[in-house]
Amino acid sequence: MKKLVRTSLALVRLLVFYPLSFLFPRSKNIWVFGASRGQFYDNAKYLLLWITIHCPEIRPVWIGINRSQCDYLRSHGVEAYPRRSLRGCWIRARAKVYVFSSYLSDIGISLSGGAVRVNLWHGVGIKKIEFLIDRGPLSKVFDPSIFNVNRLMKPDVFMRPHLMLTPSHMMAEHFKKAFRIDDTRCLAAGYPRNEIGNDTELKGRALQFGSDSYFNELKSLRRRVMLYMPTWRDAGPRMLGGALGDLDVLNEAVTASGDHLIIKAHPNEKFTLPRQFSNVSIWPQNVDIYPYLDSIDVLITDYSSVYYDFIDISNGEVWLYIYDYEEYISTSRDLAFPYLENVAGKVIRTRDELIQAIGDDNADTADDRVEMLRARFWGKHASPACENIVQRIRKLADPTCSKPEGAVHA
């Protein structure tokens, strides 16, 4: 019964509301923004905040998930409405620009007809994504066959963006295949969320939302603040048992070294500590990590795109904890590029090696490959990134502007 209801709603959304939404007159100055699960984060969040500071002629509106979240955002100066509220539906029907960090469904497909679709995505990196995925559970979702039921149930997956943020030539070629687009749809610029590394005003604005007081205390009391931030396993997470092992042993190691370890699980994964530990904690769920990322002393990650964000804005150490490499590429997600050729940092393959690394007093020396990797994944994009993105969107949103040129990557 539930499946029948979902299918019926999908048909109404795709075959009734979406075509009718082309009839609404859209304003070039109304831009709506959204992110996965309606959360206020990622590239869409930072572009919206930059616009609120620098572009008074644009009306940026966050499309949220519920009334309490939107009330909170409005109390902090961000116009926001729940997606299914009357006001939210009206704004979506009037907006000329839809800006999202993953999929059009972040905002909603039903009322998007005639709007400019701008995908800022949520990470550069080496994993196969979207229509490049050929193994694991997601391969069925991105099956290009005309008989794939997801063309009906997840139509936004098959709708190409008008603009796709592609920071470098290498990432442009990668995203062109993954999203089935050409050069004219590539938007050459950096990531808005990384702009806080050189835009103090934007960073200050971001810190007004869910600022976490304990981080500064950790920095003052501990020798190093470490962040473990692994990627999502499509085949199912095993973070506690498979990666961290005995948390008492881990806590003892971190305590002995005078450090503190923060665990930041992927948004798809629900992870809690079984009890409170002195020197191991969970990053608060409602606090965005990006305003603090450049202050992390050691990032511990694996195949996650956060690695490339970190080397873009920070000079901290990186530990590559790849305890399940073979399992990951065979059951979850294959990689589009050779792993070890596209990372730099301390490679750790077992829990014992992780414990040993924590107790090691010798910091890693700088790796000269980092600059090469920055160029490979981030290109020579001009800063500020947000300004370049807004200018390119305006060319599509305003019919009086000249025809936008194709993207140029360095």
C-alpha positions in Angstrom: 0.0 0.0 0.0 2.8 2.4 0.9 4.5 1.7 -2.4 1.4 2.4 -4.3 1.0 5.7 -2.5 4.6 6.7 -3.2 4.2 5.8 -6.8 1.0 7.8 -7.1 2.5 10.9 -5.5 5.5 10.6 -7.8 3.2 10.5 -10.8 1.3 13.6 -9.7 4.5 15.5 -8.9 6.1 14.7 -12.2 3.2 14.7 -14.6 0.9 17.3 -13.1 2.6 19.8 -10.8 5.9 20.1 -12.6 4.4 20.9 -16.1 2.0 23.4 -14.5 4.9 25.1 -12.7 6.2 26.4 -16.1 3.2 28.7 -16.2 4.3 30.7 -13.1 6.0 34.1 -13.8 9.4 33.8 -12.2 11.5 36.7 -10.7 15.2 36.8 -11.6 15.9 38.2 -8.2 14.4 35.4 -6.2 16.8 32.5 -5.6 15.9 29.5 -3.4 18.5 27.3 -1.7 18.5 23.9 -0.2 20.6 21.0 1.0 20.2 17.3 1.7 17.5 16.5 4.4 16.7 20.2 4.5 19.7 20.9 6.8 21.3 24.3 6.7 24.8 23.4 5.6 27.1 22.7 2.6 27.9 24.9 -0.4 24.3 26.2 -0.8 24.4 27.6 2.8 27.6 29.5 2.2 26.6 30.9 -1.1 23.4 32.1 0.5 25.2 33.7 3.4 27.6 35.5 1.0 24.7 36.8 -1.0 23.0 38.2 2.1 26.2 40.2 2.8 27.1 41.4 -0.7 24.0 41.2 -3.0 21.1 43.2 -1.6 19.3 43.1 -4.9 18.9 39.3 -4.7 16.3 37.7 -2.4 17.9 34.5 -1.2 15.5 32.1 0.5 16.3 28.9 2.3 13.9 26.0 1.8 13.9 24.0 5.0 12.4 20.9 6.4 10.3 22.1 9.2 8.9 25.2 10.9 11.2 25.2 14.0 14.3 25.1 11.8 13.0 27.9 9.6 12.0 30.0 12.6 15.5 29.6 13.9 17.0 30.7 10.6 14.7 33.8 10.3 15.7 34.8 13.9 19.3 34.9 12.6 18.5 37.0 9.5 17.9 34.3 6.9 14.6 34.2 5.1 13.5 30.5 5.3 10.3 28.5 4.9 9.4 24.9 5.1 9.2 23.2 1.7 5.6 22.1 2.0 4.2 25.3 3.6 2.1 27.7 1.6 4.8 30.3 1.7 7.5 27.8 0.8 5.4 26.6 -2.2 4.8 30.1 -3.4 8.4 31.1 -3.2 9.5 28.0 -5.1 7.0 28.7 -7.8 8.3 32.3 -8.2 12.0 31.7 -7.9 14.1 31.9 -11.1 17.1 30.1 -9.5 17.3 26.8 -7.6 20.6 26.3 -5.9 21.3 23.0 -4.2 24.2 20.9 -2.9 23.1 17.4 -4.1 19.9 17.1 -5.9 16.9 19.1 -7.1 14.9 17.2 -4.5 16.8 19.2 -1.8 14.4 21.9 -2.7 11.7 20.0 -4.5 11.0 19.2 -8.2 7.3 19.9 -8.2 7.4 23.6 -8.7 10.8 24.0 -10.5 9.6 24.2 -14.1 11.3 27.1 -15.9 13.9 27.7 -13.1 17.6 27.6 -13.5 19.0 24.5 -11.8 22.4 25.1 -10.2 24.2 22.1 -8.6 27.0 23.1 -6.3 27.5 19.4 -5.3 29.1 18.4 -2.0 32.6 17.4 -2.7 35.4 16.9 -5.2 37.3 13.7 -4.9 38.2 10.3 -6.4 35.1 8.2 -5.9 32.8 7.2 -8.7 29.6 9.2 -8.4 26.2 9.2 -10.0 26.2 7.6 -13.5 29.8 6.4 -13.1 28.8 4.1 -10.3 28.9 0.5 -11.6 28.9 -1.5 -8.4 27.3 -1.5 -5.0 23.7 -0.7 -4.0 23.6 2.7 -5.8 24.4 1.2 -9.2 20.7 0.3 -9.6 19.6 3.9 -8.9 21.8 5.3 -11.6 21.1 2.7 -14.2 20.6 4.8 -17.4 18.1 2.3 -18.9 14.8 3.7 -20.0 13.1 0.9 -18.0 14.7 2.1 -14.7 11.8 2.8 -12.3 13.9 5.6 -10.7 13.2 7.7 -13.7 9.7 8.0 -12.1 10.5 7.7 -8.4 13.7 9.9 -8.5 13.3 12.1 -11.6 15.6 14.8 -10.3 18.5 12.2 -10.5 18.0 12.2 -14.3 17.5 15.9 -14.7 20.7 17.6 -15.8 21.6 20.8 -14.0 21.9 24.0 -16.1 25.1 24.8 -14.2 27.4 22.4 -12.4 30.2 23.7 -10.1 33.5 22.2 -11.3 36.6 23.7 -9.6 39.3 22.3 -11.8 39.8 20.8 -15.3 40.2 17.3 -13.8 36.9 17.6 -11.8 35.1 19.1 -14.8 36.0 16.0 -16.9 34.9 13.8 -14.0 31.6 15.6 -13.4 30.8 15.8 -17.1 30.7 12.0 -17.3 29.0 11.5 -13.9 26.2 14.0 -14.5 26.1 13.6 -18.3 26.7 17.3 -19.1 28.9 19.2 -21.5 31.4 22.1 -21.1 28.7 24.8 -21.4 27.2 23.7 -18.2 30.4 23.6 -16.2 30.9 26.5 -13.7 34.6 27.1 -13.0 34.9 28.3 -9.5 35.9 27.2 -6.0 33.6 25.9 -3.3 31.6 28.5 -1.3 32.1 26.5 2.0 35.9 26.8 1.6 35.6 30.5 1.0 35.6 31.0 4.8 39.3 30.3 4.7 40.0 33.8 3.3 36.7 35.6 3.9 36.6 36.6 7.6 33.2 38.3 7.2 31.6 35.2 5.7 33.2 33.0 8.4 31.9 35.3 11.1 28.4 35.1 9.6 28.6 31.3 9.5 29.7 31.1 13.2 26.4 32.8 14.2 24.6 29.5 13.5 25.0 26.8 16.1 28.4 28.0 17.3 30.0 25.4 19.5 31.8 26.8 22.6 33.7 23.7 23.6 35.9 23.6 20.5 38.0 26.7 21.6 38.4 25.1 25.0 39.7 21.9 23.5 42.2 23.9 21.4 43.5 25.6 24.5 43.8 22.5 26.7 45.0 19.8 24.3 48.2 19.3 22.5 46.3 18.4 19.3 42.6 18.3 18.3 42.1 15.4 16.0 39.0 14.9 13.8 37.9 11.5 12.6 35.6 12.1 9.6 35.1 9.0 7.4 33.0 8.7 4.3 29.7 6.8 4.0 29.7 3.1 3.2 27.0 2.4 0.6 27.0 -1.3 1.6 26.4 -0.4 5.3 28.4 1.3 8.0 30.7 -0.6 10.4 32.4 2.4 11.9 32.3 1.4 15.6 33.3 -2.2 15.2 35.2 -2.1 12.0 37.2 1.1 12.4 37.5 2.3 16.0 37.5 -1.0 17.9 37.7 -0.8 21.6 36.9 2.8 22.6 38.6 2.4 26.0 41.9 1.6 24.3 41.4 4.4 21.9 40.6 6.9 24.7 43.6 5.7 26.7 45.9 6.3 23.7 44.5 9.8 23.1 44.7 10.7 26.8 48.3 9.5 27.1 49.3 11.7 24.1 47.6 14.8 25.6 45.2 15.0 22.6 41.5 15.0 22.0 39.7 13.0 19.3 36.4 14.2 17.8 34.3 11.8 15.8 32.2 13.3 13.0 30.0 10.6 11.5 28.6 11.0 7.9 25.2 12.6 7.9 23.7 9.3 6.7 24.9 7.4 9.7 23.5 7.6 13.2 26.4 7.1 15.6 26.6 7.6 19.3 29.2 6.8 22.0 28.2 4.0 24.4 29.2 6.3 27.3 31.1 9.4 28.0 34.9 9.4 27.5 37.5 11.9 28.8 39.3 12.5 25.5 37.0 11.1 22.8 33.8 12.9 21.9 31.1 13.3 19.1 30.9 16.4 17.1 27.5 18.1 17.9 25.0 17.1 15.2 23.6 20.6 14.8 27.0 22.4 14.5 28.6 22.8 11.0 32.2 21.6 11.0 33.4 23.9 8.2 34.0 27.1 10.2 36.3 25.0 12.4 38.0 22.8 9.8 41.0 25.0 9.3 41.7 24.8 13.1 41.9 21.0 13.2 45.4 19.8 13.9 45.0 16.3 12.5 42.3 15.1 10.1 41.8 11.4 10.1 39.7 10.3 7.1 39.6 7.7 4.3 38.1 8.2 0.8 36.0 11.2 1.8 36.0 14.4 -0.1 36.6 16.3 3.1 40.3 15.4 2.5 40.4 17.8 -0.4 38.5 20.5 1.4 41.1 20.2 4.2 44.1 20.5 2.0 42.5 23.5 0.3 42.0 25.5 3.5 44.4 24.0 6.1 48.0 23.1 6.6 47.2 20.5 9.3 48.3 16.9 9.3 46.3 14.2 7.4 46.1 10.6 8.4 44.5 8.3 5.8 42.8 5.5 7.7 41.9 2.9 5.0 41.4 -0.2 7.1 38.7 -1.5 4.7 40.1 -0.4 1.3 39.5 -3.7 -0.6 36.0 -4.2 0.9 35.0 -0.6 0.2 35.9 -0.6 -3.5 34.3 -4.1 -4.0 31.0 -3.7 -2.1 30.4 0.0 -1.7 32.0 2.3 -4.3 34.8 1.9 -6.8 37.2 4.8 -7.3 37.5 6.8 -10.5 41.2 7.6 -9.9 44.0 5.6 -8.3 43.9 6.3 -4.6 47.5 6.6 -3.5 48.3 8.7 -6.5 45.7 11.3 -5.5 46.3 11.6 -1.7 49.2 12.8 0.5 49.6 12.0 4.2 50.2 9.2 6.7 48.6 6.0 5.4 47.2 3.8 8.2 45.8 0.4 7.5 45.0 -1.2 10.9 43.6 -0.2 14.3 47.0 -1.0 15.9 48.7 1.4 13.4 46.1 4.1 14.4 46.9 3.7 18.1 50.6 3.8 17.3 50.2 7.0 15.3 48.3 8.7 18.1 51.2 7.9 20.5 53.9 9.1 18.0 55.3 12.5 19.1 56.8 13.1 15.6 54.6 15.2 13.4 54.5 14.4 9.7 56.8 16.6 7.6 55.2 18.6 4.9 54.5 16.6 1.7 55.4 18.5 -1.5 52.6 16.6 -3.3 50.0 18.7 -1.5 50.4 21.6 -3.8 50.2 19.3 -6.8 46.9 17.9 -5.4 45.5 21.3 -4.7 46.1 22.2 -8.4 44.7 18.9 -9.6 41.4 19.1 -7.6 40.9 22.8 -7.1 42.6 24.3 -10.2 43.6 27.9 -10.3 40.1 29.2 -9.7 39.9 33.0 -9.1 38.8 34.1 -5.6 36.4 35.0 -4.3 34.6 31.9 -5.6 31.1 33.1 -4.5 31.4 36.2 -6.6 32.3 34.2 -9.7 29.4 31.8 -9.1 26.8 34.6 -8.7 28.0 36.3 -11.9 27.6 33.1 -13.9 24.2 32.4 -12.5 23.0 35.9 -13.2 23.8 35.4 -16.9 21.3 32.5 -17.1 18.7 34.0 -14.8 18.5 37.3 -16.5 17.5 37.1 -20.2 18.8 40.6 -20.9 22.4 39.4 -20.2 24.6 38.2 -23.0 24.8 34.4 -23.7 27.1 32.9 -21.1 30.4 31.5 -22.3 31.6 28.0 -21.6 33.6 27.3 -18.5 37.3 27.7 -18.6 39.4 25.7 -16.2 43.1 26.1 -15.5 
